[in-house]
Amino acid sequence: MKHFFAICLMLISSSSLWALTHEDLVEKIRLNNQDVLKAQAEYRQAKLDTSDAKGGLGPKVDLQISGTFMVNPPIGEIKITTEDLIKQGDLNGVDLSALRGRDFSYQLYEGMENTLYSFELSITQPIFTWGKITKAIKLYEKVEEIRQLQVEILLAQKECELYGHEVALYYLNQIEKLLKEQISKAERLVSISKAYEENGMILSQEVISANLQAQQLDVAIKNVQLQKDSQLRAIQRLCYDSLIDVDLDFVPDEEKIASYEKSSRNDLEAAASGEQNNNLRMLRMLCDVAAIAREIAGASVNWKPDVAFQASLGFSGQRFPLFQPEWQDKGDWHVNLSLGIRTTVWDGGKAVRDVTRKKIGEETAEIDYNNAVVQIKENVAKNYFDLQLSSSKAEYQKLMISGSELEFKQKKAEYDSGYGNEIEVLKKELEILNNKISLAQLQMDTHVAAATLDYLTSNHLLR
């Protein structure tokens, strides 16, 4: 009994696992999508670059320690013998000849030890760089903002793609159900047509037409199943999860779509080209980056020297400081204070050309921004008209369905009263189902156009 309840619990949990909501899939995109993960890694790298740039304001501290063991020290023992003294003749008027015949020596220097240690601590602090360091910090901070915004843009783009695939999958499921119902009606139509043909009530051409219609429906449902598989695989790629099944907990919100149908084209274009559009914000930031790069290039031209202060503290000796006795007497120490000035006098005009190059880059960034505004407005206009057209066609299709349903009721009433035939009833049912399929396709197009407008205007109504 316990085993039975365990199996039931597993089945319940697995079924709830597959019925993923839109929010569940968005979270999977955030955590698993490779493009998003790459953008997040680039953002973290940009933060490190900003920290590096800020570090340029402070001092740079270097410490160098070396130890050497000399097998044959260059300076050995130094001593003087009586023979060396006698060769001097006299020392401050004192006759040294009396030392003749005596054999002794005096040690003047015991020689170098086998070890040699060296310590060097240097501190370099920039004093004046014509603002290159502070401008570089601004540049990297701006790049960091761009990388962060790029993550948001990519998430919004992936979510818009996800919504489009979910909408397509939802309506393809509806179309598949309608096609299955059509196939059932078509098979019944073929069967009745054959019976009527045998009785001489209809021509063989009508039987062939019924067979062709049934075959077309078989091809259509296979095509829909192929499209469903394609949409599902696209969702799996977005979420980087191959276990996602076709059974998703998603229903399009018709009320939110209606808000876009009621909006004016000018309002949508204004929203898409305004400050809330993250794509345009990123392009504007790229213009700022180009301007800062031009300022840095201007601060790097000839005859603009950089000034830096450097202090160094060093010790070199034969004994390790603090750990070996008499280490102070076995080495030397030094403290140096320096002020350095460095500038490029002539580089063949490269620095000046670099300033011009950066100005061109600034102009190019501005052109890219203006082109993006125009392109976004064009995309808004296209999807706005697509939305209006699909919506109008959908309303027309609803009227067609209402008319077909009235005609079906008449045909059905005639057939039930014995005046009509079942073939006409089935044909009208097939016509209604076909109109419903067309309506589902138009509704799908409407939602896709609205989702694109939602992304372009950054309204986030559908998310």
GITA-V11105 format. One record per pair of residues at least 6 apart in sequence whose C-alpha atoms are under 7 Angstrom apart, sorted by the first residue. I is the first residue (numbers start at 0). J is the second residue. Records with the same first field share a line. If there is no record, write none. Layout:
I: J + J
//
This chain:
17: 243 + 244 + 246 + 247
18: 246 + 247 + 248
19: 247 + 248
20: 247 + 248 + 249
21: 249
24: 238
25: 158
27: 238
28: 237 + 238
29: 35 + 154
31: 238 + 239
32: 237 + 238 + 239
35: 150 + 153 + 154
38: 149 + 150
39: 150
41: 146
42: 143 + 146 + 147
45: 142 + 143
46: 143
48: 139
49: 136 + 139 + 140
52: 135 + 136
53: 136
55: 132
56: 132
57: 124
58: 122 + 123 + 124
59: 122 + 123 + 124
60: 121 + 122 + 123
61: 120 + 121 + 122
62: 119 + 120 + 121
63: 118 + 119 + 120
64: 117 + 118 + 119
65: 116 + 117 + 118
66: 115 + 116 + 117
67: 114 + 115 + 116
68: 113 + 114 + 115
69: 113 + 114
70: 113
72: 111 + 112 + 113
74: 110 + 111
75: 110 + 111
76: 108 + 109 + 110
77: 106 + 107 + 108 + 109 + 110
78: 104 + 105 + 106 + 107 + 108
79: 104 + 105 + 106
80: 103 + 104 + 105
81: 98 + 101 + 102 + 103 + 104
84: 95
85: 95 + 96 + 98 + 99
88: 94 + 95 + 96
89: 95
112: 317
114: 317 + 318
115: 316 + 317 + 318
116: 315 + 316 + 317 + 318 + 319
117: 314 + 315 + 316
118: 313 + 314 + 315
119: 311 + 312 + 313 + 314
120: 311 + 312 + 313
121: 309 + 310 + 311 + 312
122: 309 + 310 + 311
123: 307 + 308 + 309 + 310
124: 307 + 308 + 309
125: 306 + 307 + 308
126: 306 + 307 + 308
127: 305 + 306 + 307
128: 305 + 306
129: 298
131: 295 + 298
134: 291 + 295
138: 288 + 291
141: 284 + 288
145: 281 + 284
148: 281
152: 277 + 278
159: 450 + 454
161: 234
163: 447 + 450
164: 230 + 234
166: 251 + 443 + 446
167: 443
168: 227 + 230
170: 439 + 443
171: 223 + 227
174: 436 + 439
175: 220 + 223
177: 432 + 436
178: 216 + 220
181: 429 + 432
182: 213 + 216
184: 425 + 429
185: 209 + 213
186: 213
188: 209 + 422 + 425
189: 206 + 209 + 210
192: 206
193: 206
195: 201
196: 202 + 203
231: 245
235: 241 + 243
255: 460 + 461
256: 446 + 449
259: 449
260: 387
264: 380 + 383
267: 379 + 456
268: 376 + 379
270: 456
271: 375 + 455 + 456
272: 372
274: 280
275: 457
276: 456 + 457
279: 368
282: 368
283: 368
285: 364
286: 361 + 364 + 365
289: 357 + 360 + 361
290: 361
292: 357
293: 354 + 357 + 358
296: 353 + 354
297: 354
299: 350
300: 350 + 351
301: 342 + 343 + 344 + 345 + 350
302: 342 + 343 + 344
303: 342
304: 340 + 341 + 342
305: 340 + 341 + 342
306: 339 + 340 + 341
307: 338 + 339 + 340
308: 337 + 338 + 339
309: 336 + 337 + 338
310: 335 + 336 + 337
311: 334 + 335 + 336
312: 333 + 334 + 335
313: 332 + 333 + 334
314: 331 + 332 + 333
315: 330 + 331 + 332
316: 329 + 330 + 331
317: 329 + 330
318: 326 + 329
319: 326
320: 326
379: 452
382: 448 + 452
385: 448
386: 445 + 448 + 449
389: 441 + 444 + 445
390: 445
393: 438 + 441 + 442
396: 434 + 438
400: 431 + 434 + 435
403: 427 + 431
404: 431
407: 424 + 427 + 428
410: 419 + 423 + 424
411: 424
413: 419
414: 420 + 421
450: 461
453: 459 + 460 + 461
//
